[in-house]
Amino acid sequence: MFLVFACFAPLTAWAQATPVKDGLVGAWAFVSVVSQSDDGTRAEPFGASPRGIIIFSSDGRFSLFQSSTNVSRIATNDRA
């Protein structure tokens, strides 16, 4: 199973000569998170409107936070 993350992209066009690494540096907000299993079944593990941010640094490191907008309270003992 793998996840596909779609993020808001800057609306400014950058030259084709710009390395992808340089174009990714910064903070990005999630607009979609989709998982697809080997049999082609697709799911949205964080719901239709996920919340999250991913930050890429110029040295190749990243930080990711993702969540669903309708997470149950921890008191319910349901971590999903």
N, C-alpha and C positions, 0 to 999 in steps of 0.2 A: 504494500500500500504506500502511496506517496501523496504528499500534500502540494497543492498549487496555491500560491499566494499572489493575489493581484493587488497592486498598490497604486495610489495616486502618483502619476508621473508629472514632472514639471511640463508646462505647456510650451516652454521655449525649446526650439529645436537646436541641438548641438551638432557640430560638424561630425561627419562620419569618421574623421581621423582621431576623434577623442576616444581614448580607451574606455571600454565599458566600466572598468574599475573606477575610473575618475568620475563617471556619470552617476554611480551608485552612492557615492559618499554623501552622507546626510541622514536626515530622519524622514521616514515614509509612513503614512497611515494606511491601514488595511481597508480595502473595499470588499474583499471576498476571500474566503478560505474554503477550498474544495478538496476533498480526498477522493481518490479513485482506487478501487481494489483491482486485483489482477483480472477479475471477470468483467470489469468495466462498470461495476456498480459505483455510482457517485453519491457523495453525501456532503453536507455542510456541517462539520463537527462543532462549529461555534455559532450556528444559526445563520439566518439570512442576512443579519446585520452585525457582523462581528466587530469588536472594538480591539484596537491594538496599534502598536507602533513597532517598527524595526529601525534600528540605527546602525549604519555602516560607517566605520572610521577609515581613514586613509591608510592605516597600517594593516588592514585586512581583518580586523575584529568586528564583531557585530553584537548587538543586544536586541532581544526580542521580548515583547510582552503581548500576549493575546488573550482575549476573553470573550465570552458570550454576553450579550446584553440582558439575558434572562437567566443568570446563574442563581441556583437555589441558595438559600442561606446555609452557612456551614453547619448550623445547629441541626439540619435535617440529616446529617451524616451521609449525604449524597454528593461526592466530590465531582461528579460529572455535571 
